[in-house]
């Protein structure tokens, strides 16, 4: 039975990846910072067979201990401070976990394997945010990086550190340069989930508007469940390498709003959406769209979900969740509105 260790197992990608690996017969271990982590119950509900280990990407000894306990064949480093908008307010923390945390995990593997790093295959979650102010359209593995946020800068550090350990120590280390990928498990703070959750609550009369930043920003959005398969495929290759994972199709935030509101029968959404200049990024990334030709050719990977069906699935899931809240014992609609943060 192959064994895998996932950092960031409590997040969207970690949960989908754990499900995939378990279905493939893996014994899966998940790294969490403290068993009192509020997201632990979610992991136990969705993937109860995952064995949770204490560890922190800011603490090298804890990573070594987790590796010694799990004895993994594969390590998937998904842990990060991943909300781009907050990275300007938490630049040091973002750099410490999202950037230097990659170095610590690679160093922990080197220590765990006693300098035989090739025995443990390593996946690093790189990001399309590394391209930032893009030099070409679409972006490929050869496109130069120009990150426009502390998050993007930290991801570039982690990416090149992964390359360095591969070239310096013979690590079987891969980076997946994943473009935006979403699902009903996406955090509420991300724009896709903020929109689909807000639309669902507007449809149910629980709020009347959504407050957003730049509606013109364009992204290449795919389904997280498709993208974790690409992660696994990378580590099954004989030679480690880096791959862009994307749909190759770009949509604006306005397109996102069109599809989401149409799903609940609202055609004219202008009165429900407020733009707040405070939500604009200090340095905007206007257009990201990836060319995943290399992954298609060498991994045999391609996305199965398209944008409209993804957004509709997310809206439907948020409608169901909000409806359950409304009808839960001892809760009134006012309670649900207050939990949602009022009318905004």
N, C-alpha and C positions, 0 to 999 in steps of 0.2 A: 504494500500500500504506500503510494507516494505521500510525502508530507509537505505541507506548505505553511508558511507564516505570513500573515497579512497585517501590516500596520495600517491604521485608519480603517479598521474593520467595521467601526460603527457608522461610517458614512455610506452614502449611496453606492459608490463603486465597490466598497468593501463588502457590502451585503450581497450585491449581485455576483461578485467574484466568488465569495464563499459558497453561494448556492451552486455556481457552475462547477467549482472544484469538488464539492461533495458529490454532485451528480456523476462526476468522472471517477469517483472512488478514492479521492484524497482524504487523508486525515488533516483537518484544517485547524490551525491555531491562530488566534487573533490577539494582537497587542492592544491593551487598553491602559490608560493612565488612571489607575485606581479602580477597584471593583465597585466603588460607589459612583462611578461615572453615570450620569443620568441617561446615557444612551445604551447602557448595558442591557436593560430589559428588552429593548428593541432587538438586539442581536439574539438574545435567548429566545425570543418569540419567533423570529424569522428563520434563524439557523441554529437551532438548539444544540446541535452536535458539535459546534465550534468550541474548542477549549480555549478559554481566555487566560492570558498571561499578563501580569503587571509589567509595564515598561513605559519609558518616556524617551522620545527622540532628543530630549535635552540631557539625557543621562546615559553615558556610554556603558557603565557597568550593568545597568538594568537591561540593556540591549543584548549584551553578552550572555547574561543569565537567561533571557528569553530564548536565545538561540540554543543554548545548552539544553534547555528543557524541551524545546520543540524538535531539535535535530532535523531541521527542514531540508528537503531537497531543493525547494524553491522559496524565495523571499519576494514578496510584492510590497514595495514601499509606497503606499498610498497616503500615508499620514502627512498632513500639512495644515497650516492655517490657510484655508482655501478660499475665503471670501475676498475677492480682489478689492472691493470698495473699502473694506476695513484695513487693508494693508497700509494705507497712508497714516492711519491713526495708530497702528500697531506695527510699525516698520521693523523695530528691533525684534519683537517676538516672531514676526513673520520670517525674518532672516534667520533667526535662531532655530526654528523648527523646520520651515520649508526648505531652507538652504543648507545650513550646517547640519541639520538632522540627517540629511542624506550622507554626508561625510561620516557621521558617527555610525550609521548603520553599515556602511561599507567597511569601516575600520573594525566594527564588531564582527563582521563576517570573516575578515582577515584573521582576527585573533581566534575566533571560534574554530576556523579550519586550519589553524597553525600554518598560515601562509600558503595554503592550497585552495585559493579562492574559487577555482574552477569547479570544486565539488558542490558548491551551492550556487544555483542560478538566481540571478538578481534582476528584478524589474523595477525601474524607476518611473514614477508618474510625472513625466514632463508635460508641458502645457503649450497650447497655441499662444498664450499670453506672452511667451518668450519672443514672438515675432513683433509684437507691439506696433510700432510705426513701420508698416510692412514695406519691404524693398521690391517685392514683386507679387503678382497675383496670377494664379493661386500660389500658396506657400508649399514648399517641398522640404525634404530633409536637408537640402543644400541652401535654402534661403537663409541669409544672415539674420541674426537676432538683433532687435532693437527694442528691448522691453520698456514699457511706459508706466510701470507701477512697481512698488517694492515687492509685490508678489511675483511679478514677472522676472525681476532681477534675481530674486532668490531661486526661482525655478531654473534660470540660466546657470547659476552656480551649481545647483544639484545635477543638472544635465551634464555639464562639462566635467564635474567630479566623477560621474559615472563613466564617462568616456576615458578619463585619466586612469581609473582603476582597471579598466579593461585593457588599456594599452600598457600600463606599467606593471601590473601584477597578474595578468592573464585571467582576470575575472570574467565569468560568463555573465556579463552585465548589459542589459538592454534598456533603452529609454523609449517609451511610447509618447510621441508628441500628439497628445489627444486634443482635438478641438472640442468645443462645447458639447457636452452630452448630458441629457436630462432624463427625468423619470418622475413618477409620483413620489419617489423617495427623496427627491431633491430637497434641500433645506429651504425653509420659508424665506430666507434672506436673498436668495438668488432670483434674478428678474423673471425667469420663466415660471417658477413656482409662485412668486409674488403675484404674477398676473393670473395664473390659473386658479389659485386659491381665492384671490380677490374677485374674479369673475364668478366663481361658484357662490360666494357669499352675497354678491350683488344680486344674482339670480334668485337667491332665497330671501332677500330683503334684510340681510344681516349687516350690510354696509352699503354705502352709496357711491364710493369712489376709490380709485387706486392712485397713489402718488408715486410718480416715476421720474427718472432723469431724462437722459437722451433717448428720444424715440427713433432717431435716424441711425443709430449704431447697427451694424450688420454683423451677423455671426453665422457660422456653419454649425447648425444644431443637429445632433443625432441622439440615438437612444442608448443610455448607459448599459443596458443589458447586452447590446451588440458589441460595445466597445471593450467590455471585460473579456470577451472571447478573444479579441485581438491581443490582449495582454498575455493570456495563456499561450496563444499560438507563438508569440515571440520567444518564449522560454522553451519551446519544443524544438527550435531550430538548432542545428549543429553548431553554427557560428553565430555569436551575438552581434546585434546591430541595432540601429535606431530606425523607427518607423513613424511616419505621419499617419494618424488615424482620423478620418474625416469623411463627410458625405460628398464634398465637392459642390454643395449647393448652399447659397447664402440667403438669409432672410433678415429683414429689419425687425426692430421691436414693434413697429407698426403692424407688420405682417403677423407677428405673434398675437397682438391684440385683435386683429381682424378674425383670425381663426378661433381664438378663445371665446370672444363675444358671440360670434356666429353660432358656436356650439350650443349656447343657451338662448338663442333666438333674438339676440340684440344686434341690430345692424349698425346703428349710429351710436358709437361708444364715446364720442367726444365729451359729453357731459359727465361721464363717469371717470375720466382720466385727467389728472392734474399733473403738470410738470413742475418740479421744484428744482431751481438752479443749484440748491445745496446737494442734490443727488448726482450732479454731473461730476465726472472724474476730473481731478486736477490736470491730468494728461490723458486725453481720450484715445482709445483704440477704435478707429472708425470701421474697419473692414477686416474680417478674418475669414478666409475660405481655404480649405486644404486640398491638396492633391495626394490621394492615398494610392497612387498607381503602384508604388513599390510594395505596399502591403497586399494589394490585390494580386500582384504577380508572384511574390515570394511566399506569402503566408496563405494565399487562397482566401483572404478575408474580404468581405464586402458588407456594407450596412444593409440590414433587412427592413428597417423601419424608416418611413418618410415623415417629413415635418408635420404635415396636417394630422396624420393619425396619431403621432406622438403627442401633440398639443391636445387633441381631443381626448385621448386616454387620460392625460393629466387633469383636464377639467372634470371629466367623469369621476375620477377618483376623489377629487376635492369636493365635488357635489355630494358624493356618498359619505365622505367623512363629516362634512358640515351637517348633513341630514341626521347622521347618527348622534352628533353632539346635541342637536336640537331636541331629539327625542330621548336622550338619556335620562334616567330617573333623577328627579330632584333638580333638574336644570331648566331654566327658563330661557327664552330667546335673548333676553337682556344679558344673561350670564355669558352666552356664546358671543354676543357682540363685544362685551367687555374683554373676554379672552382674546378676541381678534384684534384688540387695540382700538376699539371705538369705530368711528365711521370712516377713518382714513385708510 
